[in-house]
Every structure is written in structure tokens, then in C-alpha cells.
Amino acid sequence: MTCWHKRLVRNRATNVLFLCCCFLGVLQAAAQSASSNSPSADESKLIALENAWNQAQLHHDAKAVQDLIGDDFVYTDYDGTVMNKGQFLADLRDPAYRATLIANENVKVFPYQNVAIVIGIYHTKGTYKHEPFEHYGRFTDTWIFRNFTWQCVASHTTLIKK
């Protein structure tokens, strides 16, 4: 094999390798772009869990909420009240609170390794001790993935308007 022929073969191999690397890079960038534009399975699951929590509160279903929150759960209400898991569940069972609407909007999930922060706007409407109320506020929930399940360990609400 002549010297120029060896160089040509080497250059072809280098060019093929270069083109393969470029192609793989384009594929990886496309995959990352597609995944960043659509919610991950965990993000979708967390939004579904937030919605399930709302439904459980509407129906005073403390058992359903009990499974969604960790034993070390801390809740800070818009008025500054701080509750642990037991206090929060007791408050949820209060028959004087009758919600007719609990809904979230503009929900965003910020995932980290085994942790996620979920933020959004909530709207609640109903009666408390026969007095009507309607609240709009923001919430921040901290979820931890442990024992193969997501559990909320902290929730904080801030009132925007009554």
C-alpha cells in the first residue's frame, strides 16, 4: 500500500468517526430538548398527587392525605399557624370547614435527586363555621421520594387575596 493510500484510508476512518460523533451529539441534544419540553413521569405524578390531595381535602378524606404526607410533615398556613401531621389531619377532619372548590393552577415542579419542590396558585371556596370564604394564594410543597413513593414533608401557603 502506498503512503498516500494509507493516509486516505486513515482520513476516511477519521472522517467516519467524526461524522458518527457529530450524529450522536445531535441525537443527544434532540433528546435533551424533547425531555426538557415535556414533563417527566415524576413531574406528572407529583401534579396528580397534588390534585388527589385537593380532592381528599374536599371530601375530608384524612386517610388519603395521611398516605401523601410524611410522618415528619410540617404545614405553615397563610396566617402563620404551624401544624405537624397529626394536627393537619385533625384540621382536615373539622366538619365546620366545608370547601366546595379547591383547585390549583400555574403548577410548576422543580425536580432534584429524590426531592421535588412544587409551586402554584390555589383557589379555595366554601364555608367555615357557616361563614362563606374564597381565598386565592400561593403554595410551596416539598416532596421527598423515599421507600419507593413520593411524600410531602413540608407545605407552605401564602394568601394573595380573600
N, CA, C and O of each residue as an XYZ file, in Angstrom:
648
protein
N       0.852     -1.160      0.000
C       0.000      0.000      0.000
C       0.901      1.227      0.000
O       1.870      1.320      0.754
N       0.552      2.152     -0.860
C       1.362      3.355     -0.959
C       1.084      4.280      0.209
O       0.082      4.158      0.913
N       1.991      5.192      0.383
C       1.893      6.129      1.509
C       0.631      6.992      1.406
O      -0.070      7.198      2.396
N       0.348      7.496      0.193
C      -0.847      8.353      0.056
C      -2.114      7.544      0.259
O      -3.116      8.085      0.726
N      -2.096      6.239     -0.085
C      -3.251      5.371      0.087
C      -3.510      5.135      1.573
O      -4.665      5.120      1.999
N      -2.461      4.953      2.362
C      -2.604      4.777      3.806
C      -3.221      6.023      4.442
O      -4.096      5.930      5.303
N      -2.739      7.207      3.994
C      -3.292      8.458      4.509
C      -4.762      8.597      4.153
O      -5.558      9.058      4.972
N      -5.125      8.210      2.960
C      -6.510      8.301      2.504
C      -7.408      7.396      3.341
O      -8.495      7.807      3.746
N      -6.962      6.165      3.603
C      -7.732      5.236      4.433
C      -7.854      5.794      5.843
O      -8.937      5.760      6.429
N      -6.746      6.312      6.401
C      -6.759      6.883      7.739
C      -7.689      8.102      7.778
O      -8.444      8.261      8.737
N      -7.649      8.943      6.781
C      -8.508     10.130      6.730
C      -9.980      9.733      6.627
O     -10.834     10.364      7.250
N     -10.281      8.704      5.853
C     -11.666      8.235      5.745
C     -12.158      7.720      7.092
O     -13.276      8.026      7.506
N     -11.335      6.950      7.768
C     -11.713      6.426      9.085
C     -11.923      7.571     10.073
O     -12.869      7.555     10.861
N     -11.047      8.552     10.027
C     -11.180      9.713     10.913
C     -12.464     10.478     10.579
O     -13.185     10.903     11.481
N     -12.745     10.651      9.303
C     -13.953     11.371      8.884
C     -15.215     10.618      9.301
O     -16.181     11.234      9.754
N     -15.215      9.299      9.153
C     -16.367      8.495      9.559
C     -16.576      8.596     11.064
O     -17.702      8.753     11.536
N     -15.475      8.503     11.814
C     -15.556      8.630     13.270
C     -16.085     10.015     13.658
O     -16.933     10.136     14.542
N     -15.581     11.047     12.996
C     -16.026     12.410     13.264
C     -17.523     12.560     12.962
O     -18.258     13.149     13.755
N     -17.967     12.041     11.845
C     -19.381     12.139     11.474
C     -20.272     11.372     12.457
O     -21.358     11.834     12.806
N     -19.811     10.207     12.896
C     -20.574      9.436     13.896
C     -20.705     10.207     15.198
O     -21.779     10.243     15.800
N     -19.613     10.822     15.632
C     -19.661     11.618     16.873
C     -20.614     12.797     16.725
O     -21.383     13.099     17.639
N     -20.563     13.461     15.574
C     -21.482     14.581     15.328
C     -22.931     14.109     15.355
O     -23.792     14.752     15.957
N     -23.192     12.986     14.702
C     -24.552     12.434     14.665
C     -25.046     12.098     16.067
O     -26.182     12.418     16.416
N     -24.199     11.450     16.879
C     -24.573     11.122     18.255
C     -24.812     12.380     19.079
O     -25.722     12.415     19.906
N     -24.012     13.402     18.864
C     -24.199     14.667     19.572
C     -25.527     15.312     19.232
O     -26.218     15.825     20.112
N     -25.888     15.288     17.948
C     -27.176     15.840     17.520
C     -28.327     15.052     18.142
O     -29.303     15.640     18.609
N     -28.215     13.724     18.149
C     -29.259     12.893     18.762
C     -29.409     13.194     20.249
O     -30.527     13.305     20.752
N     -28.292     13.324     20.948
C     -28.343     13.608     22.380
C     -28.973     14.978     22.633
O     -29.797     15.114     23.538
N     -28.606     15.978     21.863
C     -29.183     17.315     22.030
C     -30.678     17.301     21.760
O     -31.448     17.950     22.467
N     -31.089     16.560     20.737
C     -32.519     16.463     20.425
C     -33.281     15.772     21.546
O     -34.384     16.187     21.900
N     -32.695     14.722     22.101
C     -33.348     14.002     23.203
C     -33.473     14.887     24.431
O     -34.515     14.889     25.086
N     -32.421     15.646     24.757
C     -32.479     16.545     25.902
C     -33.494     17.646     25.674
O     -34.219     18.017     26.597
N     -33.558     18.172     24.472
C     -34.524     19.221     24.161
C     -35.943     18.704     24.287
O     -36.809     19.390     24.828
N     -36.189     17.501     23.793
C     -37.530     16.913     23.876
C     -37.908     16.649     25.323
O     -39.054     16.872     25.713
N     -36.957     16.174     26.125
C     -37.288     15.862     27.513
C     -37.483     17.121     28.332
O     -38.252     17.103     29.294
N     -36.814     18.218     27.989
C     -36.981     19.444     28.763
C     -38.298     20.142     28.424
O     -38.798     20.935     29.222
N     -38.860     19.858     27.254
C     -40.122     20.484     26.864
C     -41.335     19.720     27.357
O     -42.432     20.277     27.393
N     -41.171     18.466     27.736
C     -42.298     17.690     28.226
C     -42.002     17.263     29.658
O     -40.857     16.974     30.005
N     -43.047     17.225     30.490
C     -42.816     16.862     31.885
C     -42.390     15.401     32.017
O     -42.829     14.532     31.264
N     -41.525     15.163     32.992
C     -41.087     13.794     33.248
C     -42.213     13.024     33.922
O     -43.225     13.600     34.319
N     -42.024     11.733     34.043
C     -43.022     10.893     34.712
C     -43.198     11.338     36.159
O     -44.321     11.388     36.661
N     -42.087     11.664     36.836
C     -42.185     12.126     38.226
C     -42.942     13.450     38.328
O     -43.754     13.631     39.234
N     -42.680     14.368     37.407
C     -43.378     15.655     37.431
C     -44.878     15.443     37.242
O     -45.682     16.037     37.961
N     -45.253     14.618     36.301
C     -46.679     14.324     36.073
C     -47.292     13.656     37.292
O     -48.421     13.967     37.671
N     -46.559     12.748     37.902
C     -47.063     12.057     39.093
C     -47.266     13.039     40.241
O     -48.275     12.971     40.944
N     -46.322     13.944     40.436
C     -46.448     14.916     41.529
C     -47.634     15.856     41.325
O     -48.323     16.202     42.284
N     -47.868     16.260     40.110
C     -49.040     17.109     39.835
C     -50.319     16.316     40.104
O     -51.279     16.856     40.653
N     -50.336     15.049     39.723
C     -51.503     14.196     40.016
C     -51.689     14.029     41.522
O     -52.821     14.032     42.004
N     -50.592     13.882     42.274
C     -50.691     13.762     43.730
C     -51.219     15.060     44.352
O     -52.009     15.014     45.296
N     -50.798     16.194     43.840
C     -51.319     17.483     44.329
C     -52.835     17.560     44.085
O     -53.585     18.012     44.950
N     -53.272     17.121     42.917
C     -54.709     17.142     42.603
C     -55.487     16.152     43.466
O     -56.606     16.439     43.891
N     -54.896     14.990     43.721
C     -55.534     14.000     44.598
C     -55.664     14.560     46.012
O     -56.670     14.331     46.682
N     -54.665     15.280     46.457
C     -54.686     15.925     47.771
C     -55.861     16.902     47.847
O     -56.592     16.919     48.838
N     -56.041     17.710     46.808
C     -57.183     18.646     46.767
C     -58.508     17.908     46.890
O     -59.382     18.317     47.655
N     -58.659     16.829     46.144
C     -59.905     16.060     46.191
C     -60.129     15.452     47.572
O     -61.252     15.440     48.076
N     -59.065     14.952     48.176
C     -59.177     14.377     49.518
C     -59.598     15.441     50.530
O     -60.407     15.165     51.416
N     -59.061     16.645     50.409
C     -59.466     17.729     51.310
C     -60.929     18.108     51.103
O     -61.649     18.373     52.066
N     -61.357     18.133     49.865
C     -62.772     18.445     49.579
C     -63.710     17.476     50.294
O     -64.784     17.862     50.755
N     -63.295     16.221     50.378
C     -64.151     15.174     50.943
C     -63.762     14.782     52.377
O     -64.219     13.762     52.893
N     -62.917     15.601     53.011
C     -62.476     15.334     54.392
C     -61.878     13.929     54.527
O     -62.048     13.275     55.555
N     -61.184     13.476     53.494
C     -60.609     12.132     53.472
C     -59.195     12.168     54.053
O     -58.206     12.202     53.320
N     -59.123     12.158     55.385
C     -57.830     12.228     56.067
C     -56.967     11.009     55.762
O     -55.741     11.120     55.733
N     -57.571      9.863     55.538
C     -56.813      8.645     55.227
C     -56.020      8.816     53.930
O     -54.854      8.429     53.854
N     -56.650      9.390     52.928
C     -55.956      9.596     51.653
C     -54.804     10.589     51.814
O     -53.723     10.380     51.264
N     -55.031     11.656     52.558
C     -53.981     12.651     52.766
C     -52.871     12.072     53.641
O     -51.696     12.374     53.432
N     -53.233     11.255     54.607
C     -52.259     10.633     55.503
C     -51.195      9.891     54.720
O     -50.022      9.907     55.093
N     -51.595      9.240     53.639
C     -50.656      8.484     52.824
C     -49.788      9.390     51.940
O     -48.728      8.971     51.477
N     -50.236     10.628     51.708
C     -49.495     11.549     50.854
C     -48.432     12.339     51.606
O     -47.490     12.848     50.998
N     -48.576     12.445     52.925
C     -47.646     13.270     53.697
C     -46.814     12.402     54.635
O     -47.279     11.386     55.153
N     -45.584     12.826     54.836
C     -44.669     12.078     55.687
C     -44.980     12.245     57.159
O     -45.687     13.171     57.556
N     -44.449     11.344     57.963
C     -44.643     11.427     59.408
C     -44.031     12.692     59.987
O     -44.476     13.178     61.027
N     -43.005     13.233     59.316
C     -42.329     14.443     59.775
C     -42.870     15.706     59.087
O     -42.204     16.740     59.077
N     -44.067     15.620     58.520
C     -44.701     16.714     57.777
C     -44.864     17.965     58.635
O     -45.229     17.887     59.808
N     -44.586     19.121     58.027
C     -44.784     20.425     58.669
C     -45.587     21.296     57.711
O     -45.224     21.454     56.546
N     -46.684     21.858     58.216
C     -47.533     22.726     57.410
C     -47.529     24.128     58.015
O     -47.756     24.293     59.213
N     -47.271     25.126     57.190
C     -47.352     26.517     57.609
C     -48.477     27.165     56.814
O     -48.398     27.288     55.592
N     -49.531     27.578     57.526
C     -50.709     28.168     56.892
C     -50.477     29.653     56.613
O     -49.535     30.250     57.134
N     -51.329     30.233     55.798
C     -51.186     31.635     55.407
C     -51.251     32.597     56.594
O     -50.734     33.711     56.517
N     -51.889     32.169     57.700
C     -51.996     33.054     58.870
C     -50.845     32.855     59.853
O     -50.846     33.446     60.933
N     -49.868     32.033     59.493
C     -48.711     31.801     60.346
C     -48.816     30.574     61.225
O     -47.847     30.209     61.892
N     -49.977     29.924     61.242
C     -50.156     28.710     62.036
C     -49.249     27.607     61.501
O     -49.172     27.383     60.293
N     -48.564     26.920     62.416
C     -47.700     25.796     62.044
C     -48.301     24.535     62.644
O     -48.636     24.501     63.828
N     -48.438     23.494     61.818
C     -49.024     22.232     62.267
C     -48.126     21.066     61.884
O     -47.431     21.099     60.869
N     -48.157     20.026     62.727
C     -47.497     18.773     62.371
C     -48.520     17.886     61.661
O     -49.648     18.313     61.413
N     -48.136     16.684     61.343
C     -49.015     15.784     60.592
C     -50.332     15.524     61.327
O     -51.401     15.620     60.723
N     -50.269     15.199     62.611
C     -51.485     14.916     63.386
C     -52.420     16.104     63.451
O     -53.631     15.957     63.288
N     -51.869     17.274     63.688
C     -52.689     18.485     63.755
C     -53.313     18.807     62.398
O     -54.474     19.208     62.317
N     -52.535     18.628     61.342
C     -53.043     18.901     59.994
C     -54.206     17.967     59.647
O     -55.217     18.405     59.097
N     -54.056     16.685     59.969
C     -55.120     15.715     59.676
C     -56.364     15.990     60.523
O     -57.485     15.839     60.038
N     -56.178     16.393     61.782
C     -57.325     16.746     62.635
C     -58.049     17.960     62.059
O     -59.279     18.001     62.042
N     -57.292     18.941     61.591
C     -57.886     20.135     60.976
C     -58.652     19.765     59.712
O     -59.708     20.331     59.430
N     -58.123     18.825     58.964
C     -58.770     18.366     57.732
C     -60.130     17.721     58.020
O     -61.056     17.828     57.215
N     -60.241     17.063     59.153
C     -61.491     16.385     59.520
C     -62.549     17.339     60.078
O     -63.705     16.944     60.230
N     -62.180     18.584     60.385
C     -63.090     19.553     61.009
C     -64.348     19.741     60.161
O     -64.260     20.236     59.038
N     -65.530     19.350     60.683
C     -66.757     19.478     59.902
C     -67.212     20.931     59.715
O     -68.073     21.200     58.878
N     -66.654     21.857     60.472
C     -67.019     23.272     60.321
C     -66.462     23.850     59.016
O     -66.951     24.864     58.518
N     -65.437     23.196     58.472
C     -64.834     23.616     57.202
C     -65.486     22.831     56.074
O     -65.368     21.607     56.014
N     -66.163     23.521     55.196
C     -66.839     22.874     54.067
C     -66.418     23.552     52.764
O     -66.985     24.567     52.360
N     -65.434     22.980     52.132
C     -64.963     23.521     50.854
C     -65.845     23.011     49.727
O     -66.248     21.848     49.708
N     -66.133     23.892     48.799
C     -66.848     23.494     47.592
C     -65.919     23.507     46.378
O     -66.244     22.962     45.323
N     -64.758     24.141     46.549
C     -63.779     24.217     45.462
C     -62.381     24.275     46.061
O     -62.108     25.080     46.952
N     -61.515     23.428     45.572
C     -60.069     23.506     45.854
C     -59.393     23.167     44.536
O     -59.479     22.037     44.054
N     -58.723     24.149     43.961
C     -58.108     23.940     42.648
C     -56.756     24.637     42.592
O     -56.545     25.672     43.224
N     -55.846     24.049     41.824
C     -54.519     24.624     41.608
C     -54.383     25.069     40.162
O     -55.016     24.519     39.261
N     -53.549     26.072     39.961
C     -53.213     26.489     38.601
C     -51.765     26.959     38.586
O     -51.164     27.195     39.634
N     -51.223     27.090     37.396
C     -49.825     27.502     37.214
C     -48.863     26.666     38.067
O     -47.922     27.193     38.661
N     -49.114     25.380     38.113
C     -48.289     24.475     38.918
C     -46.981     24.203     38.175
O     -46.970     23.900     36.982
N     -45.879     24.320     38.922
C     -44.557     24.036     38.362
C     -43.833     23.098     39.314
O     -43.929     23.224     40.535
N     -43.112     22.163     38.730
C     -42.348     21.189     39.504
C     -40.867     21.429     39.241
O     -40.434     21.529     38.093
N     -40.101     21.518     40.323
C     -38.652     21.668     40.240
C     -38.021     20.401     40.809
O     -37.863     20.274     42.023
N     -37.663     19.467     39.934
C     -37.137     18.178     40.417
C     -35.646     18.233     40.737
O     -34.868     18.904     40.059
N     -35.278     17.520     41.773
C     -33.896     17.308     42.172
C     -33.762     15.812     42.444
O     -34.731     15.070     42.289
N     -32.601     15.369     42.837
C     -32.434     13.945     43.099
C     -33.213     13.562     44.356
O     -32.866     13.983     45.460
N     -34.273     12.756     44.184
C     -35.133     12.259     45.265
C     -35.899     13.347     46.006
O     -36.466     13.082     47.066
N     -35.928     14.560     45.474
C     -36.653     15.674     46.079
C     -37.281     16.482     44.957
O     -36.726     16.571     43.862
N     -38.433     17.067     45.228
C     -39.055     17.970     44.261
C     -39.769     19.076     45.020
O     -40.376     18.848     46.067
N     -39.682     20.271     44.473
C     -40.410     21.414     45.002
C     -41.539     21.690     44.011
O     -41.304     21.822     42.810
N     -42.760     21.775     44.525
C     -43.918     22.049     43.683
C     -44.499     23.385     44.134
O     -44.781     23.584     45.315
N     -44.673     24.297     43.182
C     -45.261     25.600     43.494
C     -46.469     25.823     42.601
O     -46.599     25.206     41.543
N     -47.342     26.704     43.035
C     -48.501     27.038     42.221
C     -49.403     28.022     42.928
O     -49.085     28.544     43.997
N     -50.520     28.256     42.307
C     -51.562     29.132     42.861
C     -52.748     28.249     43.208
O     -53.124     27.372     42.430
N     -53.340     28.479     44.377
C     -54.525     27.715     44.754
C     -55.725     28.649     44.873
O     -55.586     29.847     45.119
N     -56.896     28.068     44.693
C     -58.170     28.778     44.830
C     -59.079     27.884     45.662
O     -59.376     26.756     45.270
N     -59.516     28.384     46.803
C     -60.457     27.639     47.641
C     -61.693     28.479     47.867
O     -61.646     29.707     47.927
N     -62.804     27.768     47.990
C     -64.083     28.437     48.176
C     -64.959     27.514     49.010
O     -64.893     26.293     48.869
N     -65.774     28.093     49.874
C     -66.670     27.289     50.694
C     -67.163     28.071     51.889
O     -67.318     29.291     51.831
N     -67.414     27.343     52.996
C     -67.843     27.990     54.235
C     -67.020     27.432     55.395
O     -66.597     26.276     55.387
N     -66.809     28.288     56.388
C     -66.172     27.871     57.626
C     -67.019     28.433     58.759
O     -67.182     29.646     58.892
N     -67.552     27.528     59.568
C     -68.481     27.890     60.642
C     -69.623     28.741     60.079
O     -69.990     29.772     60.642
N     -70.164     28.282     58.966
C     -71.311     28.877     58.267
C     -71.011     30.245     57.659
O     -71.930     30.909     57.179
N     -69.765     30.680     57.666
C     -69.366     31.941     57.030
C     -68.695     31.637     55.696
O     -67.766     30.832     55.641
N     -69.156     32.274     54.616
C     -68.543     31.998     53.313
C     -67.102     32.544     53.232
O     -66.767     33.553     53.852
N     -66.283     31.855     52.463
C     -64.922     32.330     52.207
C     -64.538     32.002     50.773
O     -65.089     31.095     50.149
N     -63.593     32.754     50.278
C     -62.977     32.488     48.982
C     -61.557     33.025     49.057
O     -61.350     34.222     49.255
N     -60.586     32.146     48.900
C     -59.177     32.514     49.016
C     -58.424     32.179     47.741
O     -58.682     31.169     47.087
N     -57.494     33.047     47.411
C     -56.512     32.798     46.370
C     -55.146     32.913     47.034
O     -54.891     33.863     47.774
N     -54.280     31.965     46.776
C     -52.967     32.024     47.396
C     -51.930     31.265     46.607
O     -52.217     30.658     45.575
N     -50.737     31.314     47.110
C     -49.625     30.561     46.529
C     -49.241     29.454     47.501
O     -49.388     29.590     48.716
N     -48.754     28.369     46.947
C     -48.291     27.278     47.801
C     -46.918     26.800     47.334
O     -46.562     26.896     46.160
N     -46.168     26.287     48.296
C     -44.886     25.638     48.031
C     -44.893     24.329     48.804
O     -44.990     24.326     50.031
N     -44.789     23.227     48.088
C     -44.765     21.901     48.707
C     -43.424     21.245     48.421
O     -42.916     21.297     47.301
N     -42.865     20.632     49.442
C     -41.600     19.907     49.311
C     -41.887     18.418     49.415
O     -42.392     17.940     50.431
N     -41.559     17.689     48.352
C     -41.798     16.249     48.264
C     -40.468     15.516     48.287
O     -39.479     15.978     47.718
N     -40.458     14.369     48.953
C     -39.279     13.509     49.009
C     -39.664     12.120     48.500
O     -40.718     11.586     48.845
N     -38.796     11.554     47.679
C     -39.007     10.188     47.189
C     -38.246      9.251     48.111
O     -37.015      9.214     48.099
N     -38.984      8.500     48.907
C     -38.368      7.539     49.820
C     -39.271      6.330     49.947
O     -40.493      6.436     49.839
N     -38.665      5.191     50.176
C     -39.398      3.926     50.249
C     -40.265      3.716     49.004
O     -41.391      3.226     49.093
N     -39.726      4.091     47.854
C     -40.366      3.888     46.545
C     -41.666      4.663     46.366
O     -42.518      4.266     45.571
N     -41.828      5.768     47.097
C     -43.036      6.582     46.945
C     -42.721      8.047     47.228
O     -41.756      8.358     47.926
N     -43.541      8.941     46.682
C     -43.411     10.370     46.944
C     -44.253     10.732     48.159
O     -45.412     10.330     48.264
N     -43.663     11.496     49.077
C     -44.384     12.005     50.239
C     -44.046     13.474     50.416
O     -42.895     13.885     50.275
N     -45.072     14.259     50.728
C     -44.857     15.669     51.008
C     -44.390     15.793     52.458
O     -45.000     15.218     53.360
N     -43.314     16.539     52.681
C     -42.788     16.702     54.032
C     -42.940     18.134     54.540
O     -42.779     18.389     55.734
N     -43.250     19.064     53.644
C     -43.465     20.450     54.066
C     -44.375     21.145     53.064
O     -44.262     20.957     51.852
N     -45.284     21.957     53.609
C     -46.196     22.725     52.766
C     -46.344     24.105     53.379
O     -46.476     24.250     54.594
N     -46.321     25.109     52.526
C     -46.441     26.491     52.991
C     -47.401     27.217     52.050
O     -47.271     27.129     50.829
N     -48.363     27.931     52.628
C     -49.293     28.712     51.807
C     -49.193     30.189     52.172
O     -48.932     30.548     53.321
N     -49.404     31.029     51.173
C     -49.409     32.470     51.348
C     -50.645     33.008     50.663
O     -50.880     32.726     49.488
N     -51.427     33.772     51.376
C     -52.656     34.332     50.837
C     -52.339     35.483     49.880
O     -51.549     36.371     50.201
N     -52.964     35.455     48.707
C     -52.835     36.552     47.752
C     -54.000     37.525     47.962
O     -53.812     38.736     48.075
N     -55.210     36.953     48.010
C     -56.387     37.796     48.277
C     -57.518     36.948     48.795
O     -57.622     35.758     48.496
N     -58.372     37.592     49.585
C     -59.578     36.925     50.096
C     -60.737     37.280     49.187
O     -61.861     36.834     49.417
